[in-house]
Amino acid sequence: MRVRSTQAQLRELDDVIIQVVEDNAPITLRGVYYRVLSVGAVAKTEPAYRKVGREVKRLRETGDIAYEDIADGTRWTIQPQTYDSAQEAARNTAAVYRRNLWLDQPDGVMIFTEKDAITGVVKGVTRELQVPLGILRGYSSLTFAHSAAVSITAQDKPVYVYHLGDHDPSGIDAWRDLRDKLTEFAPDADIVFDRLAVTEEQITELELPTRPTKRTDTRTAGFEAAGYGESVEVDAIPPDILRRIVRDGIEQHIDPRALRLSKRVERRERQSLFELAAEFEEE
């Protein structure tokens, strides 16, 4: 039997949800649920998750939550880049120009996420630091893994491959599967694999909420035999902490001196592009 919440209870829940989104945006819907759960505003049940989902939907419709504050990496629009004129194209090229900062760095870095939704949480960091962000949607396809392996091999230097995924039977095995495929497709490359999240240390240190491990998953027996304990979703990590984990993982490979030199070159080259754009408009 479903127990309906009173209007007062819903208003209290709405206040918590709004504050969670303000403090953590962009954040996934599941991330909102975990943050609301962490303050004791709802129970750790699927009906409670659905209730949070309904309230988030309503609060977006009423304008209390901005639509863009809820991350959704599962849907996108494919549209070619076009311009109103050649002059606009020249100005835009100068404005958005960024030199590849990794050209002068000793290592390469790639990040892979098991879940589409996490893309919206961390893409601001990976875009800023110019690191490829691969979305696996569970297990990597052969085509996707081969393409990544070709990119890794082409860098001709050590490449650190990091993973963001659930701490559950499928999440752990999907990470194993990705490592195996990249190693097979890039046998001569110097690849270092590491899992950024979720780790057992993070579960303990951050006191992350767990969920029952799926008994229907054929990998559950092996997961439990390895002593992994209960399952934890990557969405359970507070978004600001997850972004910091990703940033720290990337920045440890950036040589500050090489970065400063690269930025100086970038500024000169961008100025040259602006000058070319100005000349183009004068013609």
N, C-alpha and C positions, 0 to 999 in steps of 0.2 A: 504493500500500500504506500502510495506516494504522499508524503506529508508536505503540504503547501506552506511556504514561508509567508509570514505576515508582511504587510507593506513596510513596517518599521524595520524588519529584518533585512528586507531587500534593499532599503535605503542605506543601511549600515554596510551591507555587502558592496553596494555600488560605490560608496565612499572609499572603501578599501581598494577596489579594483581601479578606480580613477587614480588614486595615489600611487599604486603599483606601476601603472602605465606611465605616469608622469616621471617617476623615478628611474624607470628602466628602458624606456622607448629608444630604439625599436625593440619589440619583444614579441615572441610567438604567443599564440593563444594558450598553448600548453604551458609556456613559461609564466603567463599570467596566473594560471591555475596553481602552479607550484609556489609562486610567491604569496598568493592568497592563502594557500594551505600552510605555508611556513609561519604565518601570524595567527593561525588557529581560526580563521574566518569560515572555513569549510572543512568537511571531512575528507578523508582519503578514499573516495569511492568514485566510481564512474558516474553515478547520478549527480554527484557534486561537481564533477568536471563539466558535465552537460549544463548544469545550472550556471556555472561561470561563463560558459560559452554563450548561453542565451542572454545573460546580462551584458556581456561585452558587445554583442550584436546590437542590443537595444541602445546602449550608451553611445555607440558609433552613430546610430540612426538619429539620436537626439542631439548629436554634436558635442557630447560631453567627453568623448574620446575621438581624437583625429584618426581618420581611416588609415593614414600612412604610419601611425604609431604601432600598428599590429603588423608584424613581419609575416610575409607570405612569399616564400621563394618557389612555390610550386606552379605558379602561373605567370606568364609574361607575354608581351606583344612583340612580334617580329616586324620591324619597319625599317626600311632603308634610310640612311642619313641623306637629306636633301637640303638645298639652300635656295634662297630667293634670287641670288645673283652670284657671279664669280667673286665679286668684291666681298660679299658676306662670307663666302667660303675661305677666302684668304685671311680675313680677320679672325674667323673662328679657329683656323689652324694655328695661328699665332697665339691665341688666347689659351688653347687647351694643350699646347705642346708640352710634353714632359719627356725628359731624357731618361732612358732606362738606367736606373740607379744600380742595377745588379750587374751591369757591364764591368764595373770596377770593383766588385766585391769578390772575395775568395770563394764563397759558397753560393749555391742556388737554393731556393726554398719553394716548396709547393705545399698547399694545404688542401686536404680532402675532407668533405663533410658527408656523413652517412645520410643526413636528412635535409631535404630541400628547405624546410622552414628555417633552419639555422642560418641559411645564407643571408637573410635579411638582418640578422643580428650582428654578424661579423664582417660583412662585405665592406663596410666603411673602413675598417682597419686594413683588410687585404688590399683594397683599392688604393688607399693612401700610401701603403708601403710597396705597391706594385708587385704583389705576390699572386700567382694564379690560384684561384679557388675552384676546386673541382667538386661538383655535386654528384654523388654516387647513387642516391636513392636506394640504399641497401647495398647490394652486391654490384661491383663494377662489371660492365659488359666487356667482352674481349676487344671490341672496337675502341671503347673509351680508354681502356688500360694500354692498348697498343699506341694510341695517339699520345698519351702521357709519357710512355716510355721513349718514344721518338724525341719528344721535347727534352726529356732528361738527358738522353745521350748527346743531343746537340749542344748542350751547355758545356760539355767537356771539362767539368770540374765537380767536386763533391756536391751532391744535391740532397738536402734534408727533406724528407717526405713526412708530413705530419697529418694526423687523423683526428677528427672530432666525431664521436659516435656514442651510442648508448652502451651502457655497461650491462649487457644481457647476452644470451647465447648467440643470437644472430649478429649483434653489433660486434662482438669479439671475433666471431668467425668471418664476418665481412672484411674486417681489418686484416686478418690472416690471408684471406683470398686476394686482397689487393696487393699485399706484399709479394705473394707468390707470383702473381701475374706480371708485376713490374720487373721482378727479378728475372723471370723467364724472357720477357720481351727486351730487356736491356741488360744482358748478361755481363757486358764489359763496363757498365757504368758504375760509378762510385756512389751508391745510394745508402743513406742512413735513415732508418725508419724509427719513428717515435710517435706515441699516442699522446696527444695533448689533453684530450678529455673524452670520456670520463675515466678517471683512474681511481684505484682503490684508495689512494692517499687523499684524493679530493672528496671522496664519499665520507671519509672519516673527519677530515679537517673542516669541511664545510657543512657537515651534518646534513647531507642531502637526503631528501625523502626517497624512500624505496617504493617499489611496487612488486607484487607477486610475480615470480618468473613464470612464463607461460609453460604449462605442462604439455601443451600440444606441440611445442617446438622440439624437433628431433635432436637438437643440439643441447637440450637442457641437461641431460645426464652427464655429458662431458663437462659442461659449464660448472655444475655442482661438484663433480669429482675433482675439478681443478681448484676447488675451494673459493670460488668467486662470490659466494653468498647470494644476496638478493639483487634484483635488477634495479638499475637507476637510469633514467633518461637524461640525455644531455640537456634537455630543456629545463631540468631541475637546477642547473647551475645558474645563478643570477646573471642576467645579460651583461652587466658591467664587469663582473668577474670573468665571464667567458671572453669578453673582448680584451681584457687585460692579459689573460692567459695566451690568447692568440698573438697579441702585440709583443709580449715578452718572448714568446717562442720565435718570432721573426727577428726582432731587434738584436737578439744575441748573435746573429750572423752578420750584422751590419758594422763595417769598420767605419768609425766616425770620421777619420781623416779622409778616406776615400769618398765618403758621402759629401763632405764639405766641398771637395774638388769637383765632384759631379754636379752639385748644385750651382757652383760658379759657372761651369760650362753651360749648364741649362739656361741660366739667366742671360748669358751672352747670345746663345743661339735663339732664344725667344725674342730678344730685342732685334736680332737680325731679321727674324720672320715678320715682326711688326713693321720694320722699315720696308721690307719687300711688299707687304700688304699696302702700305701707304703709297708706294710708287705705283702699284697696280691701279689704285683708285684715281691717281692723277692722270693716267693715260686716257 
